[in-house]
Amino acid sequence: KAEKQAEKTGIPVITLTDTTGQWKAVKDGEAFVITGPKIEQFAKRTDFTNDEAVQRLRDIMKKMGIMHELLRQDVLPGQTIRIGDHGSFSY
């Protein structure tokens, strides 16, 4: 609706793209490093000594498509997955 009104009045409509859900998975030696605003916020609130909390983070990563990308990059059981500077766990 706003775009149609802008066409009529000639006023430009500026929209911002939400990039908080973007992430990047990069292999760093034998580990994988995941970075991105949203996933790092989840990791910051995760207690990496609690198995249930780590499983919750894995579920979030699965929903975001991160786990699929790690499998695509040939992650192996036992490899370390690090989320920014907030913590890590084994695949």
PyRosetta script that sets phi, psi and omega in degrees:
from pyrosetta import init, pose_from_sequence

init()
pose = pose_from_sequence("KAEKQAEKTGIPVITLTDTTGQWKAVKDGEAFVITGPKIEQFAKRTDFTNDEAVQRLRDIMKKMGIMHELLRQDVLPGQTIRIGDHGSFSY")
pose.set_psi(1, -43.4)
pose.set_omega(1, -179.4)
pose.set_phi(2, -64.2)
pose.set_psi(2, -35.6)
pose.set_omega(2, -179.9)
pose.set_phi(3, -67.3)
pose.set_psi(3, -39.3)
pose.set_omega(3, 178.6)
pose.set_phi(4, -65.5)
pose.set_psi(4, -39.7)
pose.set_omega(4, 177.8)
pose.set_phi(5, -65.8)
pose.set_psi(5, -37.9)
pose.set_omega(5, 179.7)
pose.set_phi(6, -64.2)
pose.set_psi(6, -38.6)
pose.set_omega(6, 178.0)
pose.set_phi(7, -62.8)
pose.set_psi(7, -39.1)
pose.set_omega(7, -179.0)
pose.set_phi(8, -71.0)
pose.set_psi(8, -40.2)
pose.set_omega(8, -175.2)
pose.set_phi(9, -93.6)
pose.set_psi(9, -15.8)
pose.set_omega(9, -178.8)
pose.set_phi(10, 81.1)
pose.set_psi(10, 9.2)
pose.set_omega(10, 178.8)
pose.set_phi(11, -86.2)
pose.set_psi(11, 127.0)
pose.set_omega(11, 179.8)
pose.set_phi(12, -71.3)
pose.set_psi(12, 142.9)
pose.set_omega(12, 176.1)
pose.set_phi(13, -107.1)
pose.set_psi(13, 122.4)
pose.set_omega(13, -178.9)
pose.set_phi(14, -104.8)
pose.set_psi(14, 126.8)
pose.set_omega(14, 177.3)
pose.set_phi(15, -120.5)
pose.set_psi(15, 148.0)
pose.set_omega(15, 178.0)
pose.set_phi(16, -107.3)
pose.set_psi(16, 140.6)
pose.set_omega(16, 177.6)
pose.set_phi(17, -88.0)
pose.set_psi(17, 131.4)
pose.set_omega(17, 178.7)
pose.set_phi(18, -78.8)
pose.set_psi(18, 114.6)
pose.set_omega(18, -178.5)
pose.set_phi(19, -106.7)
pose.set_psi(19, 7.5)
pose.set_omega(19, -176.8)
pose.set_phi(20, -65.4)
pose.set_psi(20, -25.9)
pose.set_omega(20, -179.3)
pose.set_phi(21, -85.8)
pose.set_psi(21, -4.0)
pose.set_omega(21, -180.0)
pose.set_phi(22, -75.3)
pose.set_psi(22, 148.2)
pose.set_omega(22, -179.6)
pose.set_phi(23, -149.4)
pose.set_psi(23, 167.7)
pose.set_omega(23, -179.0)
pose.set_phi(24, -140.2)
pose.set_psi(24, 135.7)
pose.set_omega(24, 177.4)
pose.set_phi(25, -117.1)
pose.set_psi(25, 120.0)
pose.set_omega(25, -176.9)
pose.set_phi(26, -130.7)
pose.set_psi(26, 134.8)
pose.set_omega(26, 176.7)
pose.set_phi(27, -80.2)
pose.set_psi(27, 130.9)
pose.set_omega(27, -179.2)
pose.set_phi(28, -127.2)
pose.set_psi(28, 92.3)
pose.set_omega(28, -174.6)
pose.set_phi(29, 68.7)
pose.set_psi(29, -120.7)
pose.set_omega(29, 178.7)
pose.set_phi(30, -94.7)
pose.set_psi(30, -1.3)
pose.set_omega(30, -178.1)
pose.set_phi(31, -109.7)
pose.set_psi(31, 164.7)
pose.set_omega(31, 173.0)
pose.set_phi(32, -116.4)
pose.set_psi(32, 135.7)
pose.set_omega(32, -179.9)
pose.set_phi(33, -113.1)
pose.set_psi(33, 125.4)
pose.set_omega(33, 178.9)
pose.set_phi(34, -108.4)
pose.set_psi(34, 127.9)
pose.set_omega(34, 177.8)
pose.set_phi(35, -129.8)
pose.set_psi(35, 153.0)
pose.set_omega(35, 179.3)
pose.set_phi(36, 153.4)
pose.set_psi(36, 144.0)
pose.set_omega(36, -174.4)
pose.set_phi(37, -55.9)
pose.set_psi(37, -48.9)
pose.set_omega(37, -174.1)
pose.set_phi(38, -69.4)
pose.set_psi(38, -47.9)
pose.set_omega(38, -178.0)
pose.set_phi(39, -67.6)
pose.set_psi(39, -33.2)
pose.set_omega(39, 178.0)
pose.set_phi(40, -69.9)
pose.set_psi(40, -32.1)
pose.set_omega(40, 175.2)
pose.set_phi(41, -65.5)
pose.set_psi(41, -41.9)
pose.set_omega(41, 176.4)
pose.set_phi(42, -62.3)
pose.set_psi(42, -43.6)
pose.set_omega(42, -178.6)
pose.set_phi(43, -65.2)
pose.set_psi(43, -36.1)
pose.set_omega(43, 179.8)
pose.set_phi(44, -61.2)
pose.set_psi(44, -32.4)
pose.set_omega(44, -178.1)
pose.set_phi(45, -92.9)
pose.set_psi(45, 3.0)
pose.set_omega(45, -176.6)
pose.set_phi(46, -94.4)
pose.set_psi(46, 133.4)
pose.set_omega(46, 173.3)
pose.set_phi(47, -88.6)
pose.set_psi(47, 103.2)
pose.set_omega(47, -174.1)
pose.set_phi(48, -72.8)
pose.set_psi(48, -5.5)
pose.set_omega(48, 175.0)
pose.set_phi(49, -90.2)
pose.set_psi(49, -7.2)
pose.set_omega(49, -178.8)
pose.set_phi(50, -103.8)
pose.set_psi(50, 115.2)
pose.set_omega(50, -177.6)
pose.set_phi(51, -58.4)
pose.set_psi(51, -38.9)
pose.set_omega(51, -179.7)
pose.set_phi(52, -66.5)
pose.set_psi(52, -36.9)
pose.set_omega(52, 178.5)
pose.set_phi(53, -67.3)
pose.set_psi(53, -41.0)
pose.set_omega(53, 178.5)
pose.set_phi(54, -66.1)
pose.set_psi(54, -39.2)
pose.set_omega(54, 177.5)
pose.set_phi(55, -63.0)
pose.set_psi(55, -38.8)
pose.set_omega(55, 176.7)
pose.set_phi(56, -61.6)
pose.set_psi(56, -43.3)
pose.set_omega(56, 178.3)
pose.set_phi(57, -63.3)
pose.set_psi(57, -39.4)
pose.set_omega(57, 176.6)
pose.set_phi(58, -61.1)
pose.set_psi(58, -41.8)
pose.set_omega(58, 179.0)
pose.set_phi(59, -62.6)
pose.set_psi(59, -41.9)
pose.set_omega(59, 177.8)
pose.set_phi(60, -63.1)
pose.set_psi(60, -43.4)
pose.set_omega(60, 179.2)
pose.set_phi(61, -63.0)
pose.set_psi(61, -36.1)
pose.set_omega(61, 178.1)
pose.set_phi(62, -65.0)
pose.set_psi(62, -44.9)
pose.set_omega(62, 179.7)
pose.set_phi(63, -63.9)
pose.set_psi(63, -32.2)
pose.set_omega(63, -179.5)
pose.set_phi(64, -81.7)
pose.set_psi(64, -9.1)
pose.set_omega(64, -180.0)
pose.set_phi(65, 90.0)
pose.set_psi(65, 3.9)
pose.set_omega(65, -177.3)
pose.set_phi(66, -69.2)
pose.set_psi(66, -43.2)
pose.set_omega(66, -178.9)
pose.set_phi(67, -63.0)
pose.set_psi(67, -37.8)
pose.set_omega(67, 177.2)
pose.set_phi(68, -61.3)
pose.set_psi(68, -43.3)
pose.set_omega(68, 179.3)
pose.set_phi(69, -65.2)
pose.set_psi(69, -38.7)
pose.set_omega(69, 177.7)
pose.set_phi(70, -63.5)
pose.set_psi(70, -41.1)
pose.set_omega(70, 176.5)
pose.set_phi(71, -64.0)
pose.set_psi(71, -38.2)
pose.set_omega(71, 178.2)
pose.set_phi(72, -63.0)
pose.set_psi(72, -32.5)
pose.set_omega(72, 179.3)
pose.set_phi(73, -90.1)
pose.set_psi(73, 13.5)
pose.set_omega(73, 174.4)
pose.set_phi(74, 66.0)
pose.set_psi(74, 44.2)
pose.set_omega(74, 173.1)
pose.set_phi(75, -63.9)
pose.set_psi(75, 141.2)
pose.set_omega(75, -178.8)
pose.set_phi(76, -115.6)
pose.set_psi(76, 152.6)
pose.set_omega(76, 177.1)
pose.set_phi(77, -54.7)
pose.set_psi(77, 135.8)
pose.set_omega(77, 179.6)
pose.set_phi(78, 93.8)
pose.set_psi(78, -16.4)
pose.set_omega(78, 178.4)
pose.set_phi(79, -70.5)
pose.set_psi(79, 149.0)
pose.set_omega(79, -178.1)
pose.set_phi(80, -84.0)
pose.set_psi(80, 134.9)
pose.set_omega(80, 173.0)
pose.set_phi(81, -114.7)
pose.set_psi(81, 118.7)
pose.set_omega(81, -178.4)
pose.set_phi(82, -110.9)
pose.set_psi(82, 132.9)
pose.set_omega(82, 179.5)
pose.set_phi(83, -103.4)
pose.set_psi(83, 102.0)
pose.set_omega(83, -177.2)
pose.set_phi(84, 50.3)
pose.set_psi(84, -131.1)
pose.set_omega(84, 177.1)
pose.set_phi(85, -107.5)
pose.set_psi(85, 19.3)
pose.set_omega(85, -170.0)
pose.set_phi(86, -97.6)
pose.set_psi(86, -16.6)
pose.set_omega(86, -179.7)
pose.set_phi(87, 156.3)
pose.set_psi(87, 172.0)
pose.set_omega(87, -179.9)
pose.set_phi(88, -148.9)
pose.set_psi(88, 163.1)
pose.set_omega(88, 176.5)
pose.set_phi(89, -152.4)
pose.set_psi(89, 164.1)
pose.set_omega(89, 179.1)
pose.set_phi(90, -89.1)
pose.set_psi(90, 143.1)
pose.set_omega(90, 178.2)
pose.set_phi(91, -69.7)
pose.dump_pdb("model.pdb")
